Amino acid sequence: MVRLLALSVSSAVLALPAFAAGTVDPATVTCKEYNQSSHQGMVDINAAMHEALKNDPKLGALGQYELADLVDKVCADKPASKVMDALHQ
């Protein structure tokens, strides 16, 4: 019984939308998804964005916290955009 419960809980966690650890696709995350995410979801998105943009000439020099602040700002201004598109506009 305990084993079944543990499997059910782990399945539910893995079924969460794109924000389970390591499953964020920076190219597809929208500002709406970002804004509606839990704190951990936002952290996961920011980490994925930081990794994806580390070689970007404009955004690659930003630290993870600076990039997170920028994502907050651009997503507030462009809530219907993909995060990556909003960052490059």
N, C-alpha and C positions, 0 to 999 in steps of 0.2 A: 504494500500500500504506500509506504513512504517512498519507495523507488518510483512508483507511478506518479506520485505527486511531484517529485523532483524532476522527472522527465517532462511533465506538463508545464511546470514553471519555466524550465529552460527553453521549451518550445515556444512559449508565449513571449519570452524575452527576445528570442531570435526572430520572431515574426514582426517585431516592431519595424516601422518603416525606415529603411535606409540609415538608421542612426545607431544600430547595434555597433559596438566597437569595430572599427576597421572596415565598415561597409559603405561609407559615404563616397558617392561619386561626385567629385567637385564640379564636373561638367554639367550635371543635371539638377543639382539642388536649387530650388527656387527661394526667393526671399520670403515668400509666404510660408514655406516649410521651415525656413530658418527662424522666422519670427514666432511661429507656433511651437517650436521645439522646447523641450525641457532644457534645463541648464546643461545637463550632460550632452544632449543632442547638439546644442550650440557649440560646446567645447569640441565635440567630435567633428562638426562641420568646419570650425575654425582650424583645427589641426590638419584636416584634409586639404583645405584651401592653402594653408601655409606650405604644406609639402608640395602641392601642385604648382605653386607660384614661386618656388625658390629660385628658379632660373629666369623669371620674368624680369626684363630690364627695368620696368617701372615699379613693380611691387615686390620684387625679390629681396630688396634690402630691408623691408619691414620685418620687425620681430613679430612673433605670434600675437602678442597683446596689442601691438599697434595695428596689425591686420584685423584683429577682432573688432577694434574700435571703428575701423574704416568700414567693415562689413555692416556693423550696426547702423552707421550713418547712411551708407548707400542703400541699404534695404529699407530704411525708413523713408527715403526719398522715392524709391522705385519698387514698391512691394509686389508688383506683378512680374518682375524680371527674374531671370536666373541670377544667382549670386555672382557667378563669374562674369556675366555680361554687365551687370551693374558696376562691378569693380573696374571694368575697362571702358566705361563711358565717361 
